[in-house]
Amino acid sequence: MKKLRKSMHKAALAATLCAALISGTTSIAPATPAYAWDTASAIGALISVGAQYAYAEKQLSYLNGDGRFQYMNQVKQQVGVDQAPEANAMLRDVMTRLSASIAQTDPSIKQKPYNYFVNKQKSFNAFCTLGHNLSVNIGLFEDLNYNEDEIAFVVAHELGHGEKNHPAAGVRKALPLELLSALYASQNPNSASIIGATVASRIGTAKMVTKPMESEADKLAFGYAVGAGYNPGAGAAVWQRVIEKVNPNGGKSSFISDLFNDHPGNIARRDKYNDTMYEFSNKKVHVDPDTGMILIKGKNFYTPKAADGMTAKERSYLIAGNLSAVFHNRMSERNVWTDGNNILMVGPQPIMAMASVAEPAAVQDNLQRLVTTTGGELKATHKEELAAAKTTVSGKKVTTVDDEARKRAALQKRLDKIAAQEPAATGK
């Protein structure tokens, strides 16, 4: 009962503050002494707060539905519209492919397709807000060097928010009670526009999503982007680029907007995408995040050099992504070859440009050997396999998981042979 009274007392104070805001006054009446507590008034205050939220919910539903085009115009006024031809053409292509990918599991996207545009903001950011309204900063295109695979993963992440209705949940959390109270009290016919303007003004700075929402959107992004035919390693590549841009020399950078401050860490996001790519490859391909070495079945394949505006490690994840598609689609028995454009291929799957490779023939031969090597499925985890493939500080090679697997297989074969002989021994 004591806790209930305390809760109702807080609600009554909140209602009093809201009334003061509505009337334009700033003074608050002295608190009623505890011994004169009016339970009926407190319950009335709680009911009033509930009605305010119900009224706000009605306005949010409008912005999320029939009013979404009206809200889109408010967003455009807030962040500006950039007509850059290359960025807009790329965003159209990305949205077309990702929408088709999402429609495979959620056909409702056809009834409520996304509105989207490129905005004028120079920071590294993109956002999906109420009403399936999405925008990508021109700064993100520039910072990612117009790499469509990487941009597609960022956009797919935002579509993950949209598909799970995270924007509406975030707005409910972020809208101030005093605004809701004032709108409810006035029954302003423009309430939806006022709420929309408030939300639009906070885009890029307001912390309207939680870490669980971010993790869920990352998980969905992989499926959406890969389902649309984008490189499975691009998610990890994005965050590798971010890591190196944010902290190139141990200092602070403005590459990432403040919106990302309460998101999962950049390294954690890169490593999660690396793990997901590894699973996608049927546990055959991953990247050593410390060295950038690409490993196939636990064996060293190749460490690329920086090229084409990308760092060495960023390229590692993109090359590994192409290799993961080989094993996911079970093309590992196909011929490894180099086409007329000097692109290394496994069957029809492009892997990497060979222009910057010092010994292209050796790399091609090594890949042929690694992709066609047969053997039992490794039961080690990603991290165990990675650790087993490394060398000790002294340079002495440690036993690899492949070696252990062969030893276990040989031991099991001997045990099976002994077991097969047991009935004859028992019969003697």
DOFI-451094 format. One record per residue (C-alpha): residue number from 1; z, y, x. Coordinates in pm, whole numbers, m for minus. Example, Ala and Ser with C-alpha at 12.3 -4.5 7.8 and 13.67 -1.06 7.14 Angstrom:
% DOFI-451094
<num = 1	pz = 780	py = m450	px = 1230>
<num = 2	pz = 714	py = m106	px = 1367>
% end
This chain:
% DOFI-451094
<num = 1	pz = 0	py = 0	px = 0>
<num = 2	pz = 87	py = 233	px = 288>
<num = 3	pz = m260	py = 173	px = 446>
<num = 4	pz = m429	py = 234	px = 109>
<num = 5	pz = m249	py = 566	px = 67>
<num = 6	pz = m346	py = 671	px = 418>
<num = 7	pz = m711	py = 585	px = 350>
<num = 8	pz = m712	py = 773	px = 20>
<num = 9	pz = m546	py = 1071	px = 187>
<num = 10	pz = m832	py = 1087	px = 443>
<num = 11	pz = m1090	py = 1064	px = 164>
<num = 12	pz = m925	py = 1349	px = m23>
<num = 13	pz = m929	py = 1567	px = 290>
<num = 14	pz = m1298	py = 1487	px = 344>
<num = 15	pz = m1375	py = 1584	px = m15>
<num = 16	pz = m1185	py = 1913	px = 28>
<num = 17	pz = m1381	py = 1992	px = 348>
<num = 18	pz = m1710	py = 1918	px = 174>
<num = 19	pz = m1621	py = 2145	px = m116>
<num = 20	pz = m1547	py = 2426	px = 130>
<num = 21	pz = m1884	py = 2375	px = 299>
<num = 22	pz = m2066	py = 2387	px = m32>
<num = 23	pz = m1895	py = 2708	px = m142>
<num = 24	pz = m1960	py = 2872	px = 195>
<num = 25	pz = m1594	py = 2916	px = 279>
<num = 26	pz = m1427	py = 2793	px = 594>
<num = 27	pz = m1062	py = 2795	px = 491>
<num = 28	pz = m894	py = 2472	px = 387>
<num = 29	pz = m598	py = 2463	px = 150>
<num = 30	pz = m270	py = 2340	px = 299>
<num = 31	pz = m226	py = 1966	px = 281>
<num = 32	pz = m35	py = 1842	px = m23>
<num = 33	pz = 308	py = 1706	px = 75>
<num = 34	pz = 320	py = 1329	px = 94>
<num = 35	pz = 581	py = 1306	px = m181>
<num = 36	pz = 341	py = 1481	px = m424>
<num = 37	pz = 47	py = 1249	px = m355>
<num = 38	pz = m185	py = 1231	px = m656>
<num = 39	pz = m330	py = 879	px = m665>
<num = 40	pz = m571	py = 966	px = m947>
<num = 41	pz = m718	py = 1257	px = m747>
<num = 42	pz = m757	py = 1038	px = m439>
<num = 43	pz = m943	py = 772	px = m636>
<num = 44	pz = m1161	py = 1048	px = m779>
<num = 45	pz = m1240	py = 1168	px = m429>
<num = 46	pz = m1342	py = 818	px = m323>
<num = 47	pz = m1568	py = 788	px = m626>
<num = 48	pz = m1723	py = 1126	px = m541>
<num = 49	pz = m1799	py = 1019	px = m185>
<num = 50	pz = m1958	py = 700	px = m316>
<num = 51	pz = m2176	py = 904	px = m554>
<num = 52	pz = m2283	py = 1126	px = m267>
<num = 53	pz = m2401	py = 829	px = m65>
<num = 54	pz = m2577	py = 681	px = m368>
<num = 55	pz = m2761	py = 1012	px = m415>
<num = 56	pz = m2858	py = 1018	px = m46>
<num = 57	pz = m2975	py = 656	px = m68>
<num = 58	pz = m3208	py = 756	px = m351>
<num = 59	pz = m3362	py = 1029	px = m132>
<num = 60	pz = m3395	py = 793	px = 166>
<num = 61	pz = m3569	py = 535	px = m53>
<num = 62	pz = m3817	py = 803	px = m156>
<num = 63	pz = m3887	py = 902	px = 207>
<num = 64	pz = m3921	py = 535	px = 297>
<num = 65	pz = m4166	py = 475	px = 11>
<num = 66	pz = m4372	py = 713	px = m201>
<num = 67	pz = m4263	py = 1017	px = 1>
<num = 68	pz = m4355	py = 874	px = 339>
<num = 69	pz = m4675	py = 1080	px = 369>
<num = 70	pz = m4480	py = 1397	px = 293>
<num = 71	pz = m4226	py = 1300	px = 558>
<num = 72	pz = m4506	py = 1225	px = 807>
<num = 73	pz = m4613	py = 1589	px = 783>
<num = 74	pz = m4258	py = 1699	px = 866>
<num = 75	pz = m4255	py = 1473	px = 1171>
<num = 76	pz = m4589	py = 1615	px = 1290>
<num = 77	pz = m4454	py = 1969	px = 1257>
<num = 78	pz = m4150	py = 1871	px = 1461>
<num = 79	pz = m4320	py = 1699	px = 1759>
<num = 80	pz = m4679	py = 1829	px = 1739>
<num = 81	pz = m5008	py = 1637	px = 1730>
<num = 82	pz = m5208	py = 1567	px = 2047>
<num = 83	pz = m5581	py = 1511	px = 1998>
<num = 84	pz = m5644	py = 1357	px = 2345>
<num = 85	pz = m5947	py = 1127	px = 2277>
<num = 86	pz = m5855	py = 843	px = 2515>
<num = 87	pz = m5493	py = 820	px = 2395>
<num = 88	pz = m5588	py = 830	px = 2028>
<num = 89	pz = m5863	py = 570	px = 2069>
<num = 90	pz = m5625	py = 340	px = 2254>
<num = 91	pz = m5351	py = 383	px = 1992>
<num = 92	pz = m5599	py = 298	px = 1714>
<num = 93	pz = m5700	py = m20	px = 1895>
<num = 94	pz = m5340	py = m118	px = 1965>
<num = 95	pz = m5226	py = m55	px = 1607>
<num = 96	pz = m5521	py = m246	px = 1462>
<num = 97	pz = m5452	py = m552	px = 1676>
<num = 98	pz = m5075	py = m545	px = 1636>
<num = 99	pz = m5095	py = m495	px = 1258>
<num = 100	pz = m5323	py = m799	px = 1231>
<num = 101	pz = m5076	py = m998	px = 1444>
<num = 102	pz = m4781	py = m897	px = 1224>
<num = 103	pz = m4977	py = m980	px = 908>
<num = 104	pz = m4988	py = m1344	px = 1017>
<num = 105	pz = m4615	py = m1374	px = 940>
<num = 106	pz = m4558	py = m1069	px = 716>
<num = 107	pz = m4853	py = m995	px = 484>
<num = 108	pz = m4658	py = m704	px = 326>
<num = 109	pz = m4781	py = m482	px = 609>
<num = 110	pz = m5117	py = m476	px = 430>
<num = 111	pz = m4954	py = m309	px = 127>
<num = 112	pz = m4765	py = m60	px = 344>
<num = 113	pz = m4971	py = m1	px = 659>
<num = 114	pz = m4826	py = 222	px = 928>
<num = 115	pz = m4909	py = 590	px = 964>
<num = 116	pz = m4938	py = 680	px = 1331>
<num = 117	pz = m5042	py = 956	px = 1571>
<num = 118	pz = m5012	py = 1072	px = 1932>
<num = 119	pz = m4767	py = 1359	px = 1972>
<num = 120	pz = m4743	py = 1636	px = 2231>
<num = 121	pz = m4410	py = 1538	px = 2387>
<num = 122	pz = m4430	py = 1478	px = 2764>
<num = 123	pz = m4133	py = 1240	px = 2793>
<num = 124	pz = m4164	py = 860	px = 2814>
<num = 125	pz = m4102	py = 768	px = 2453>
<num = 126	pz = m4237	py = 636	px = 2125>
<num = 127	pz = m4064	py = 610	px = 1790>
<num = 128	pz = m4089	py = 451	px = 1447>
<num = 129	pz = m3910	py = 645	px = 1178>
<num = 130	pz = m3874	py = 630	px = 799>
<num = 131	pz = m4169	py = 521	px = 588>
<num = 132	pz = m4353	py = 316	px = 851>
<num = 133	pz = m4431	py = 641	px = 1033>
<num = 134	pz = m4489	py = 587	px = 1405>
<num = 135	pz = m4577	py = 812	px = 1695>
<num = 136	pz = m4631	py = 773	px = 2068>
<num = 137	pz = m4567	py = 1056	px = 2314>
<num = 138	pz = m4866	py = 1162	px = 2522>
<num = 139	pz = m4622	py = 1136	px = 2813>
<num = 140	pz = m4592	py = 761	px = 2765>
<num = 141	pz = m4969	py = 713	px = 2801>
<num = 142	pz = m4963	py = 917	px = 3119>
<num = 143	pz = m4655	py = 749	px = 3267>
<num = 144	pz = m4799	py = 403	px = 3201>
<num = 145	pz = m5134	py = 508	px = 3346>
<num = 146	pz = m5309	py = 421	px = 3017>
<num = 147	pz = m5241	py = 49	px = 3069>
<num = 148	pz = m5314	py = m90	px = 2723>
<num = 149	pz = m5118	py = m414	px = 2769>
<num = 150	pz = m4802	py = m222	px = 2860>
<num = 151	pz = m4850	py = 43	px = 2591>
<num = 152	pz = m4901	py = m235	px = 2335>
<num = 153	pz = m4559	py = m381	px = 2419>
<num = 154	pz = m4388	py = m44	px = 2372>
<num = 155	pz = m4565	py = 9	px = 2038>
<num = 156	pz = m4487	py = m350	px = 1933>
<num = 157	pz = m4120	py = m279	px = 2003>
<num = 158	pz = m4133	py = 20	px = 1765>
<num = 159	pz = m4308	py = m192	px = 1503>
<num = 160	pz = m4022	py = m440	px = 1537>
<num = 161	pz = m3788	py = m160	px = 1431>
<num = 162	pz = m4014	py = m80	px = 1139>
<num = 163	pz = m4044	py = m439	px = 1020>
<num = 164	pz = m3665	py = m481	px = 1020>
<num = 165	pz = m3611	py = m140	px = 852>
<num = 166	pz = m3394	py = m22	px = 1141>
<num = 167	pz = m3490	py = 346	px = 1094>
<num = 168	pz = m3333	py = 364	px = 747>
<num = 169	pz = m3020	py = 188	px = 872>
<num = 170	pz = m2997	py = 434	px = 1162>
<num = 171	pz = m3038	py = 735	px = 935>
<num = 172	pz = m2759	py = 613	px = 706>
<num = 173	pz = m2536	py = 597	px = 1013>
<num = 174	pz = m2634	py = 934	px = 1154>
<num = 175	pz = m2654	py = 1171	px = 855>
<num = 176	pz = m2343	py = 1395	px = 836>
<num = 177	pz = m2120	py = 1363	px = 531>
<num = 178	pz = m2112	py = 1740	px = 479>
<num = 179	pz = m2490	py = 1750	px = 436>
<num = 180	pz = m2484	py = 1469	px = 182>
<num = 181	pz = m2200	py = 1640	px = m4>
<num = 182	pz = m2380	py = 1973	px = m19>
<num = 183	pz = m2703	py = 1815	px = m143>
<num = 184	pz = m2521	py = 1609	px = m403>
<num = 185	pz = m2325	py = 1908	px = m531>
<num = 186	pz = m2633	py = 2125	px = m561>
<num = 187	pz = m2866	py = 1850	px = m689>
<num = 188	pz = m3130	py = 2037	px = m492>
<num = 189	pz = m3479	py = 1924	px = m604>
<num = 190	pz = m3587	py = 1949	px = m238>
<num = 191	pz = m3313	py = 1716	px = m115>
<num = 192	pz = m3559	py = 1462	px = 23>
<num = 193	pz = m3736	py = 1733	px = 224>
<num = 194	pz = m3404	py = 1862	px = 358>
<num = 195	pz = m3299	py = 1513	px = 466>
<num = 196	pz = m3644	py = 1450	px = 613>
<num = 197	pz = m3631	py = 1772	px = 814>
<num = 198	pz = m3283	py = 1685	px = 941>
<num = 199	pz = m3395	py = 1340	px = 1055>
<num = 200	pz = m3718	py = 1474	px = 1207>
<num = 201	pz = m3523	py = 1732	px = 1408>
<num = 202	pz = m3323	py = 1454	px = 1571>
<num = 203	pz = m3618	py = 1238	px = 1676>
<num = 204	pz = m3613	py = 1184	px = 2050>
<num = 205	pz = m3248	py = 1283	px = 2088>
<num = 206	pz = m3046	py = 1125	px = 1807>
<num = 207	pz = m2895	py = 788	px = 1874>
<num = 208	pz = m2988	py = 618	px = 1550>
<num = 209	pz = m3028	py = 259	px = 1669>
<num = 210	pz = m2780	py = 9	px = 1807>
<num = 211	pz = m2816	py = m223	px = 2104>
<num = 212	pz = m2849	py = m530	px = 1878>
<num = 213	pz = m3136	py = m352	px = 1700>
<num = 214	pz = m3302	py = m283	px = 2036>
<num = 215	pz = m3268	py = m644	px = 2148>
<num = 216	pz = m3411	py = m767	px = 1818>
<num = 217	pz = m3707	py = m528	px = 1847>
<num = 218	pz = m3776	py = m647	px = 2204>
<num = 219	pz = m3778	py = m1009	px = 2086>
<num = 220	pz = m4017	py = m931	px = 1803>
<num = 221	pz = m4237	py = m723	px = 2034>
<num = 222	pz = m4318	py = m1023	px = 2252>
<num = 223	pz = m4442	py = m1226	px = 1956>
<num = 224	pz = m4638	py = m937	px = 1806>
<num = 225	pz = m4805	py = m834	px = 2133>
<num = 226	pz = m4886	py = m1184	px = 2260>
<num = 227	pz = m5008	py = m1279	px = 1913>
<num = 228	pz = m5248	py = m984	px = 1935>
<num = 229	pz = m5388	py = m1113	px = 2266>
<num = 230	pz = m5200	py = m887	px = 2507>
<num = 231	pz = m5069	py = m998	px = 2846>
<num = 232	pz = m4742	py = m1197	px = 2809>
<num = 233	pz = m4609	py = m1039	px = 3130>
<num = 234	pz = m4664	py = m679	px = 3019>
<num = 235	pz = m4317	py = m641	px = 2867>
<num = 236	pz = m4150	py = m719	px = 3199>
<num = 237	pz = m4411	py = m503	px = 3379>
<num = 238	pz = m4322	py = m200	px = 3164>
<num = 239	pz = m3956	py = m220	px = 3253>
<num = 240	pz = m4028	py = m290	px = 3619>
<num = 241	pz = m4229	py = 32	px = 3624>
<num = 242	pz = m3946	py = 214	px = 3447>
<num = 243	pz = m3689	py = 81	px = 3696>
<num = 244	pz = m3893	py = 204	px = 3990>
<num = 245	pz = m3970	py = 541	px = 3830>
<num = 246	pz = m3615	py = 609	px = 3713>
<num = 247	pz = m3449	py = 530	px = 4043>
<num = 248	pz = m3712	py = 525	px = 4319>
<num = 249	pz = m3479	py = 636	px = 4599>
<num = 250	pz = m3137	py = 584	px = 4448>
<num = 251	pz = m3149	py = 923	px = 4275>
<num = 252	pz = m3177	py = 1034	px = 3914>
<num = 253	pz = m3510	py = 1096	px = 3741>
<num = 254	pz = m3618	py = 1245	px = 3408>
<num = 255	pz = m3881	py = 973	px = 3357>
<num = 256	pz = m3686	py = 825	px = 3064>
<num = 257	pz = m3577	py = 1042	px = 2775>
<num = 258	pz = m3213	py = 1059	px = 2675>
<num = 259	pz = m3292	py = 836	px = 2378>
<num = 260	pz = m3274	py = 534	px = 2606>
<num = 261	pz = m2924	py = 603	px = 2733>
<num = 262	pz = m2754	py = 381	px = 2477>
<num = 263	pz = m3020	py = 109	px = 2486>
<num = 264	pz = m2988	py = m219	px = 2679>
<num = 265	pz = m3020	py = m166	px = 3055>
<num = 266	pz = m3366	py = m148	px = 3208>
<num = 267	pz = m3303	py = m442	px = 3442>
<num = 268	pz = m3164	py = m655	px = 3158>
<num = 269	pz = m3472	py = m583	px = 2946>
<num = 270	pz = m3710	py = m669	px = 3231>
<num = 271	pz = m3527	py = m994	px = 3306>
<num = 272	pz = m3519	py = m1093	px = 2938>
<num = 273	pz = m3895	py = m1046	px = 2913>
<num = 274	pz = m3934	py = m1246	px = 3237>
<num = 275	pz = m3728	py = m1528	px = 3086>
<num = 276	pz = m3929	py = m1516	px = 2762>
<num = 277	pz = m4255	py = m1535	px = 2958>
<num = 278	pz = m4115	py = m1835	px = 3146>
<num = 279	pz = m4040	py = m2013	px = 2817>
<num = 280	pz = m4385	py = m1919	px = 2686>
<num = 281	pz = m4544	py = m2085	px = 2991>
<num = 282	pz = m4371	py = m2412	px = 2905>
<num = 283	pz = m4128	py = m2334	px = 3190>
<num = 284	pz = m4396	py = m2322	px = 3455>
<num = 285	pz = m4434	py = m1956	px = 3559>
<num = 286	pz = m4192	py = m1677	px = 3643>
<num = 287	pz = m4137	py = m1395	px = 3892>
<num = 288	pz = m3859	py = m1359	px = 4147>
<num = 289	pz = m3728	py = m1013	px = 4046>
<num = 290	pz = m3592	py = m949	px = 4395>
<num = 291	pz = m3909	py = m1016	px = 4593>
<num = 292	pz = m4190	py = m1004	px = 4338>
<num = 293	pz = m4301	py = m1355	px = 4438>
<num = 294	pz = m4487	py = m1536	px = 4158>
<num = 295	pz = m4370	py = m1895	px = 4127>
<num = 296	pz = m4557	py = m2181	px = 3961>
<num = 297	pz = m4353	py = m2494	px = 3889>
<num = 298	pz = m4091	py = m2365	px = 4131>
<num = 299	pz = m4342	py = m2325	px = 4414>
<num = 300	pz = m4442	py = m1996	px = 4577>
<num = 301	pz = m4786	py = m1883	px = 4470>
<num = 302	pz = m4848	py = m1519	px = 4561>
<num = 303	pz = m4686	py = m1179	px = 4614>
<num = 304	pz = m4939	py = m906	px = 4532>
<num = 305	pz = m4971	py = m564	px = 4692>
<num = 306	pz = m4957	py = m232	px = 4511>
<num = 307	pz = m5299	py = m146	px = 4366>
<num = 308	pz = m5471	py = 35	px = 4079>
<num = 309	pz = m5180	py = 275	px = 4030>
<num = 310	pz = m4931	py = m10	px = 3992>
<num = 311	pz = m4650	py = m117	px = 4222>
<num = 312	pz = m4648	py = m464	px = 4376>
<num = 313	pz = m4376	py = m597	px = 4145>
<num = 314	pz = m4537	py = m448	px = 3836>
<num = 315	pz = m4857	py = m634	px = 3924>
<num = 316	pz = m4656	py = m954	px = 3978>
<num = 317	pz = m4547	py = m961	px = 3615>
<num = 318	pz = m4899	py = m896	px = 3486>
<num = 319	pz = m5052	py = m1169	px = 3706>
<num = 320	pz = m4772	py = m1406	px = 3607>
<num = 321	pz = m4840	py = m1321	px = 3243>
<num = 322	pz = m5200	py = m1436	px = 3279>
<num = 323	pz = m5083	py = m1755	px = 3448>
<num = 324	pz = m4830	py = m1818	px = 3171>
<num = 325	pz = m5118	py = m1816	px = 2921>
<num = 326	pz = m5284	py = m2092	px = 3124>
<num = 327	pz = m4986	py = m2323	px = 3084>
<num = 328	pz = m4909	py = m2217	px = 2727>
<num = 329	pz = m5264	py = m2301	px = 2623>
<num = 330	pz = m5262	py = m2617	px = 2838>
<num = 331	pz = m5558	py = m2515	px = 3054>
<num = 332	pz = m5398	py = m2624	px = 3382>
<num = 333	pz = m5657	py = m2895	px = 3443>
<num = 334	pz = m5941	py = m2644	px = 3432>
<num = 335	pz = m6130	py = m2539	px = 3742>
<num = 336	pz = m6004	py = m2243	px = 3946>
<num = 337	pz = m6291	py = m2013	px = 4042>
<num = 338	pz = m6386	py = m1653	px = 4121>
<num = 339	pz = m6641	py = m1482	px = 3896>
<num = 340	pz = m6913	py = m1232	px = 3985>
<num = 341	pz = m6672	py = m941	px = 3942>
<num = 342	pz = m6438	py = m1090	px = 4203>
<num = 343	pz = m6181	py = m1193	px = 3939>
<num = 344	pz = m5983	py = m1512	px = 3999>
<num = 345	pz = m6010	py = m1739	px = 3695>
<num = 346	pz = m5859	py = m2060	px = 3560>
<num = 347	pz = m6124	py = m2190	px = 3325>
<num = 348	pz = m6192	py = m1896	px = 3089>
<num = 349	pz = m5860	py = m1723	px = 3165>
<num = 350	pz = m5872	py = m1420	px = 3402>
<num = 351	pz = m5579	py = m1419	px = 3647>
<num = 352	pz = m5614	py = m1134	px = 3898>
<num = 353	pz = m5856	py = m910	px = 4087>
<num = 354	pz = m5923	py = m1041	px = 4436>
<num = 355	pz = m6041	py = m716	px = 4597>
<num = 356	pz = m5708	py = m645	px = 4766>
<num = 357	pz = m5634	py = m1008	px = 4861>
<num = 358	pz = m5635	py = m1070	px = 5238>
<num = 359	pz = m5730	py = m1439	px = 5223>
<num = 360	pz = m5897	py = m1495	px = 4884>
<num = 361	pz = m6018	py = m1849	px = 4959>
<num = 362	pz = m5667	py = m1963	px = 5056>
<num = 363	pz = m5517	py = m1803	px = 4744>
<num = 364	pz = m5778	py = m1972	px = 4522>
<num = 365	pz = m5718	py = m2311	px = 4685>
<num = 366	pz = m5340	py = m2270	px = 4653>
<num = 367	pz = m5370	py = m2188	px = 4285>
<num = 368	pz = m5596	py = m2489	px = 4225>
<num = 369	pz = m5338	py = m2714	px = 4389>
<num = 370	pz = m5045	py = m2566	px = 4196>
<num = 371	pz = m5201	py = m2567	px = 3850>
<num = 372	pz = m5335	py = m2921	px = 3874>
<num = 373	pz = m5027	py = m3082	px = 4029>
<num = 374	pz = m4875	py = m3323	px = 3781>
<num = 375	pz = m4513	py = m3419	px = 3753>
<num = 376	pz = m4221	py = m3458	px = 3515>
<num = 377	pz = m4084	py = m3160	px = 3327>
<num = 378	pz = m3819	py = m2977	px = 3523>
<num = 379	pz = m3485	py = m2965	px = 3349>
<num = 380	pz = m3344	py = m2682	px = 3559>
<num = 381	pz = m3290	py = m2344	px = 3401>
<num = 382	pz = m3500	py = m2046	px = 3505>
<num = 383	pz = m3225	py = m1912	px = 3733>
<num = 384	pz = m3152	py = m2254	px = 3886>
<num = 385	pz = m3521	py = m2307	px = 3961>
<num = 386	pz = m3550	py = m1962	px = 4114>
<num = 387	pz = m3246	py = m2014	px = 4335>
<num = 388	pz = m3376	py = m2354	px = 4448>
<num = 389	pz = m3707	py = m2204	px = 4557>
<num = 390	pz = m3545	py = m1950	px = 4790>
<num = 391	pz = m3456	py = m1998	px = 5156>
<num = 392	pz = m3115	py = m1961	px = 5319>
<num = 393	pz = m3020	py = m1661	px = 5531>
<num = 394	pz = m3090	py = m1861	px = 5846>
<num = 395	pz = m3443	py = m1934	px = 5726>
<num = 396	pz = m3381	py = m2303	px = 5667>
<num = 397	pz = m3556	py = m2413	px = 5349>
<num = 398	pz = m3324	py = m2540	px = 5079>
<num = 399	pz = m3404	py = m2850	px = 4875>
<num = 400	pz = m3630	py = m2754	px = 4587>
<num = 401	pz = m3596	py = m2864	px = 4230>
<num = 402	pz = m3924	py = m3057	px = 4272>
<num = 403	pz = m3767	py = m3257	px = 4557>
<num = 404	pz = m3461	py = m3332	px = 4346>
<num = 405	pz = m3677	py = m3436	px = 4052>
<num = 406	pz = m3870	py = m3680	px = 4271>
<num = 407	pz = m3545	py = m3826	px = 4404>
<num = 408	pz = m3410	py = m3870	px = 4052>
<num = 409	pz = m3737	py = m4032	px = 3940>
<num = 410	pz = m3733	py = m4273	px = 4236>
<num = 411	pz = m3369	py = m4365	px = 4168>
<num = 412	pz = m3442	py = m4421	px = 3800>
<num = 413	pz = m3735	py = m4644	px = 3891>
<num = 414	pz = m3510	py = m4861	px = 4108>
<num = 415	pz = m3249	py = m4878	px = 3833>
<num = 416	pz = m3513	py = m4979	px = 3580>
<num = 417	pz = m3632	py = m5254	px = 3814>
<num = 418	pz = m3278	py = m5386	px = 3855>
<num = 419	pz = m3224	py = m5373	px = 3479>
<num = 420	pz = m3541	py = m5574	px = 3423>
<num = 421	pz = m3416	py = m5849	px = 3656>
<num = 422	pz = m3071	py = m5879	px = 3492>
<num = 423	pz = m3166	py = m6124	px = 3211>
<num = 424	pz = m3303	py = m6374	px = 3465>
<num = 425	pz = m2984	py = m6349	px = 3672>
<num = 426	pz = m2772	py = m6400	px = 3360>
<num = 427	pz = m2968	py = m6712	px = 3263>
<num = 428	pz = m2892	py = m6896	px = 3589>
% end
